[in-house]
Structures are given as structure tokens and as C-alpha cells.
Amino acid sequence: MFSERPLDGEVATVRERHVPDAVVRDCERDFETLDPAVAEDLLLLTDSVDPLSYPDHWVPADAPEPLHRLASTAFSVGMPGDGGVAWTRQTDPPVVLVKPRLEGSPEDFVDFLLAEAFVEVGLDLPEHFLGFFEDRYADLADAVDGRLDPAGTYQLAAALFDAYVGRHSREVFADWEGDLPRLHAAWVDAGQRLEPRLSDLSEEVAMGRTDFAAAAELACSAVKHDVELPTPFAALDTQAYREYGAEYAVTWAEKTVDSLD
């Protein structure tokens, strides 16, 4: 299932700076959450494992099944929405996994995703949005009830957490300009590719042409880049969000949903 992925150049430099002991592997097949038997194979690559678990009451009864599984004592690696690179700190040392869906993607783009993962692993932040929202996840679900179904609430929560992480990681990416020019250029290019899609996003949501959760996913993915976000998502690209975290996110969601009605 896993094969060693060699690293060199700027990507290797980022790993050395942020998480020098990380185990990096290519995966033979795509996944959202690794099958438990496959996940246990990571024990062969690492020294120990300390599975995440969360209180049951943090997860509403109608939440998607993967979220209930994450909250259990099962060793879960990867969640829907993780993208082409997944990582976990549940193992010692941490593990970063590259999925085959990235095959054929530009090398600079894949290297940026890897470097981004190393930066995120090294940040002192929760591994998943459930660890970010904690018991406020139920409050988020209540705030968007009637606008989003449980799957949409999951999508919104993941997006909001992505924006929160982006507020922390963006300053690291910006600093790459000095000595990691190829990765810095890939970061800039990714942001520029998002800008045309952001320009009409507010209007698309207001007109009902784009689902609110999908729009949030797109806008929040841009927070890590040096781009301007449209209303109402610009309120997530603020120091206040970085400071107040989940409480701010729930309040923002409640006010934003009310304004859409």
C-alpha cells in the first residue's frame, strides 16, 4: 500500500524546517479514510500510535458517518475533503501520504501540496476541524440548520477550519520568497488561479447559482494565498478569526446564513 517517496531540493528543506522526522509515503490507491487494516500498516513505518478520539456529544446524531468514526476510538487516517495529500500526527513520527490522484499533476503543484502539509504538521493546531470546533460543532450545525444538510455542514466546517489554518500558514508561505523561490512561485500561481473564480462568488451565492457550502470551500481555500476574498468570506481573513477561532466561526456562520434569507 505504501512506498517510500524520495524528497530533495526545496521540499526537503521545508520538511527539515518544520517536521524533520516525518515519514513520507506514496499510496498505491486513493482513499478518503484508510481502511483500518491498512491504517494499522502505518505501525510498521512508525514507532507508536496514539489514536484521536472525541466525546460523542460533539457530533450531532445526523452527522456524516466518517465524523462519527473519527470521534470514536478507532484509528482513523484521512477524512473526506483532505485532497491529494493527507497527514496525521497520531503516529510518532508523523506520517504524510501522497495519493495517486495527483499523478499527472504539475510537479511544482504537487511539491507545494507536500510542503504545505509539512508546514501544517508543524503548526500547533488541531489535526481536524472536530478538534477545532469541539462542542461548538453542534452550535455550527444549529446555526446553519435549514440552509445546509448534515453533509453541507461538514463541508462548511472543513472550509472554515481550512481558512483558520490558512491564516497561520500564509505567513510561512510568503517568507519562501527569499530562499525557496520555486515553492514561493507555486504558491503565488495557485492563488492567481483562484482569483477569477472568486470575483463573482458573492453574486453567484446571492443568485443561488452556487451552493453556500461550496462557495465557502472555494473562498476559504484562498485564505492561505495573498488574494482578496469577496464578501462575506473576507471576514474570515482577519486577525479576529485567528484570535477567536471556533467561537468567531460559529457567529460568522449564523450571521451570514441570516443575511442570505
Secondary structure as UniProt FT lines:
FT   STRAND          2..4
FT   HELIX           9..18
FT   TURN            20..21
FT   STRAND          23..27
FT   HELIX           36..40
FT   HELIX           41..44
FT   STRAND          48..49
FT   HELIX           56..58
FT   TURN            61..62
FT   HELIX           65..71
FT   TURN            80..81
FT   TURN            83..84
FT   STRAND          85..88
FT   STRAND          91..92
FT   STRAND          95..98
FT   HELIX           100..102
FT   TURN            103..104
FT   HELIX           107..122
FT   HELIX           129..133
FT   TURN            134..135
FT   HELIX           136..143
FT   TURN            146..147
FT   HELIX           150..179
FT   HELIX           181..199
FT   HELIX           201..206
FT   TURN            207..208
FT   HELIX           212..221
FT   TURN            222..224
FT   TURN            231..232
FT   HELIX           233..236
FT   HELIX           239..260
//
